[in-house]
Amino acid sequence: MTAESRDGKRSGSSNKELHMLYAIMLISVSAVFASTVLIHFQDSSPNNGLHNLAKGDFSSLIGVPITGNAIAISEANILNTTIGVCIQNLTAGWNSFSSYCVVPNGTLSDELAYVYQDYTKIYYYNAFDSANPWKAYVPGLPSWVVPSLTKMDDLKGYIIYMKRNQTLVVNGSVASPRTVPYNKGYSLVGFPHTGALNASSAFSNSTGGIIAVYYHNSSVANNANLSPLNIGYISYTLSSGTGALQIIKPGMGLWINASSNGGWVLS
């Protein structure tokens, strides 16, 4: 084989590798940005199928060919994520708390590993489940008992009963921006934000009518005989800007009272 032919093969191989690299780059870029997909319907018979499809009228399409082209736009929410360590001091008795660190593949017992054997129960109130809103996890139960609460979420707030003072450390990823959903009435939510905010500005970007926000006041003496709801709370009323809850801090689990469903945006 001559040097020229070898060079030709190397040149051809290099071009092929460049084309493959270019294709990979295109695929990577398209995965990041919202994409537009052109859908081709192969038929030449004229009909009003696309118009009916756009209206959601699928019944009229049965046995009818579809003609023409349609534009379908798909959207993706791009989150900024960083590795984080979330630290929350929990006191003996009842605590409401949250974690802005997300553990993608961790179970609730993994996420609470730092307070292992220091808590007796943890609750979450799912405002969107009217039939059975309270979810719970109790450590140490037999394996055949299936808990209704299996994982923590940075958008949610939790109520935990601690045997003693302890520090909870959660290693995971921190994502932003975040939109915290809440339902009409009371919702138990988290505060997925890395820094403290004034209450007056913290709730300025929400889509529903938040009336007031409540947080468990750990300075009020805990009583083991009280239920999770019968503990001391401090509050902030949005309309008047009054209340003892003037600073919202990372790690808080908050009760939101709202007049309608909505979303609380934190960036």
HUSULLIN-V245663 format. One record per residue. PHI is phi in degrees with one decimal (* if undefined). D_CENTER is the distance of its C-alpha to the mean C-alpha in whole Angstrom. Layout:
BEGIN
phi:PHI d_center:D_CENTER
phi:PHI d_center:D_CENTER
END
This chain:
BEGIN
phi:* d_center:61
phi:-77.4 d_center:62
phi:-63.4 d_center:60
phi:-64.9 d_center:59
phi:-68.1 d_center:58
phi:-63.6 d_center:56
phi:-63.6 d_center:55
phi:-62.7 d_center:54
phi:-66.9 d_center:52
phi:-64.9 d_center:50
phi:-64.0 d_center:49
phi:-63.3 d_center:48
phi:-64.8 d_center:46
phi:-64.7 d_center:44
phi:-62.8 d_center:44
phi:-62.8 d_center:42
phi:-65.3 d_center:40
phi:-64.7 d_center:39
phi:-63.0 d_center:38
phi:-63.9 d_center:36
phi:-63.1 d_center:34
phi:-62.5 d_center:34
phi:-65.1 d_center:32
phi:-62.9 d_center:30
phi:-63.2 d_center:29
phi:-63.4 d_center:29
phi:-63.8 d_center:26
phi:-64.5 d_center:24
phi:-65.0 d_center:24
phi:-66.9 d_center:24
phi:-74.9 d_center:20
phi:-85.7 d_center:19
phi:-94.9 d_center:20
phi:-58.8 d_center:20
phi:-113.3 d_center:23
phi:-113.4 d_center:26
phi:-113.9 d_center:27
phi:-92.6 d_center:31
phi:-97.7 d_center:32
phi:-102.5 d_center:35
phi:-103.6 d_center:37
phi:-88.0 d_center:40
phi:-168.1 d_center:43
phi:-105.9 d_center:46
phi:-79.1 d_center:46
phi:-71.0 d_center:45
phi:-162.4 d_center:43
phi:-101.9 d_center:41
phi:-62.4 d_center:38
phi:-64.7 d_center:35
phi:-62.7 d_center:36
phi:-67.3 d_center:35
phi:-64.1 d_center:32
phi:-63.1 d_center:31
phi:-84.4 d_center:31
phi:82.4 d_center:30
phi:-91.4 d_center:33
phi:-83.1 d_center:33
phi:-63.7 d_center:36
phi:-75.4 d_center:38
phi:-93.4 d_center:38
phi:-65.6 d_center:39
phi:74.5 d_center:42
phi:-113.8 d_center:42
phi:-70.8 d_center:41
phi:-107.1 d_center:39
phi:-121.2 d_center:40
phi:104.9 d_center:39
phi:-118.1 d_center:36
phi:-134.9 d_center:32
phi:-100.3 d_center:30
phi:-115.2 d_center:26
phi:-107.7 d_center:23
phi:-107.5 d_center:20
phi:-121.3 d_center:17
phi:-132.5 d_center:14
phi:-87.3 d_center:12
phi:-94.5 d_center:13
phi:-103.3 d_center:11
phi:-86.6 d_center:13
phi:-123.4 d_center:12
phi:-136.5 d_center:15
phi:-75.5 d_center:16
phi:-140.2 d_center:16
phi:-126.0 d_center:17
phi:-104.5 d_center:16
phi:-120.9 d_center:19
phi:-137.8 d_center:19
phi:-83.3 d_center:23
phi:-113.7 d_center:23
phi:-104.3 d_center:26
phi:-59.8 d_center:28
phi:106.1 d_center:28
phi:-81.0 d_center:25
phi:-137.9 d_center:22
phi:-107.8 d_center:18
phi:-152.1 d_center:16
phi:-152.2 d_center:12
phi:-137.9 d_center:11
phi:-86.2 d_center:10
phi:-92.4 d_center:11
phi:-105.1 d_center:9
phi:-103.7 d_center:12
phi:-54.6 d_center:11
phi:-112.6 d_center:14
phi:-89.5 d_center:15
phi:-86.6 d_center:16
phi:-62.5 d_center:15
phi:-65.6 d_center:19
phi:-67.0 d_center:18
phi:-69.3 d_center:16
phi:-103.6 d_center:18
phi:-61.6 d_center:21
phi:-71.0 d_center:23
phi:-114.8 d_center:23
phi:-56.6 d_center:25
phi:69.5 d_center:28
phi:-103.8 d_center:27
phi:-127.9 d_center:25
phi:-108.9 d_center:26
phi:-164.2 d_center:23
phi:-139.8 d_center:19
phi:-125.5 d_center:18
phi:-135.4 d_center:15
phi:-106.1 d_center:16
phi:-91.4 d_center:14
phi:-67.1 d_center:15
phi:-91.0 d_center:15
phi:-113.1 d_center:17
phi:-67.3 d_center:20
phi:-73.8 d_center:22
phi:-149.7 d_center:21
phi:-70.8 d_center:18
phi:-81.4 d_center:19
phi:-115.2 d_center:17
phi:-142.0 d_center:19
phi:-137.4 d_center:20
phi:-122.5 d_center:23
phi:-69.6 d_center:25
phi:86.8 d_center:28
phi:-76.7 d_center:28
phi:-57.6 d_center:30
phi:-64.2 d_center:28
phi:-80.1 d_center:29
phi:-86.0 d_center:27
phi:-97.5 d_center:23
phi:-72.9 d_center:21
phi:-84.4 d_center:18
phi:-119.5 d_center:16
phi:-123.3 d_center:15
phi:-154.2 d_center:12
phi:-93.7 d_center:10
phi:-136.3 d_center:6
phi:-69.8 d_center:6
phi:-85.7 d_center:5
phi:-110.7 d_center:8
phi:-104.6 d_center:12
phi:-135.8 d_center:14
phi:-118.2 d_center:18
phi:-128.9 d_center:20
phi:-107.4 d_center:24
phi:-102.0 d_center:26
phi:-73.6 d_center:29
phi:-151.4 d_center:30
phi:-63.4 d_center:28
phi:-157.9 d_center:26
phi:-109.1 d_center:24
phi:-92.1 d_center:20
phi:-120.2 d_center:19
phi:-121.5 d_center:16
phi:-98.4 d_center:16
phi:-174.1 d_center:14
phi:-112.5 d_center:12
phi:-111.3 d_center:11
phi:-116.0 d_center:9
phi:-153.6 d_center:10
phi:-76.9 d_center:10
phi:-129.1 d_center:7
phi:-117.2 d_center:7
phi:-91.5 d_center:7
phi:-80.0 d_center:9
phi:-142.2 d_center:12
phi:-105.5 d_center:15
phi:-61.8 d_center:19
phi:99.7 d_center:20
phi:-106.0 d_center:19
phi:-134.0 d_center:15
phi:-98.8 d_center:14
phi:-124.3 d_center:11
phi:-95.2 d_center:10
phi:-127.3 d_center:11
phi:-78.0 d_center:9
phi:-145.6 d_center:12
phi:-87.5 d_center:15
phi:-131.6 d_center:18
phi:-73.8 d_center:19
phi:-133.2 d_center:20
phi:-65.5 d_center:22
phi:-59.2 d_center:21
phi:-63.8 d_center:23
phi:-97.8 d_center:21
phi:-61.6 d_center:18
phi:-105.1 d_center:18
phi:-73.4 d_center:20
phi:-111.3 d_center:17
phi:-139.4 d_center:16
phi:-98.7 d_center:17
phi:-125.2 d_center:18
phi:-81.8 d_center:21
phi:-76.3 d_center:20
phi:-89.4 d_center:23
phi:-153.1 d_center:22
phi:-128.7 d_center:20
phi:-128.2 d_center:21
phi:-139.5 d_center:21
phi:-63.5 d_center:23
phi:-88.7 d_center:26
phi:-68.1 d_center:26
phi:-76.2 d_center:30
phi:-77.3 d_center:31
phi:-57.2 d_center:32
phi:-78.9 d_center:30
phi:-130.0 d_center:32
phi:-63.3 d_center:32
phi:-86.4 d_center:33
phi:-86.4 d_center:30
phi:-80.2 d_center:28
phi:-58.0 d_center:24
phi:-85.5 d_center:24
phi:-94.1 d_center:28
phi:-124.1 d_center:27
phi:-69.0 d_center:28
phi:-126.7 d_center:25
phi:-109.3 d_center:26
phi:-137.9 d_center:24
phi:-140.2 d_center:24
phi:-100.0 d_center:25
phi:-68.6 d_center:24
phi:-63.6 d_center:27
phi:-101.7 d_center:30
phi:70.5 d_center:28
phi:-109.7 d_center:29
phi:128.3 d_center:28
phi:-75.5 d_center:28
phi:-88.9 d_center:24
phi:-101.6 d_center:25
phi:-125.1 d_center:23
phi:-100.8 d_center:19
phi:-114.5 d_center:18
phi:-56.3 d_center:16
phi:95.6 d_center:15
phi:-78.6 d_center:16
phi:-107.2 d_center:15
phi:-118.5 d_center:16
phi:-95.1 d_center:17
phi:-107.1 d_center:17
phi:-106.5 d_center:20
phi:-129.6 d_center:20
phi:-86.1 d_center:22
phi:-158.1 d_center:20
phi:-64.3 d_center:16
phi:-171.0 d_center:14
phi:-137.7 d_center:12
phi:-102.5 d_center:12
phi:-94.0 d_center:11
phi:-125.7 d_center:11
phi:-124.7 d_center:13
END
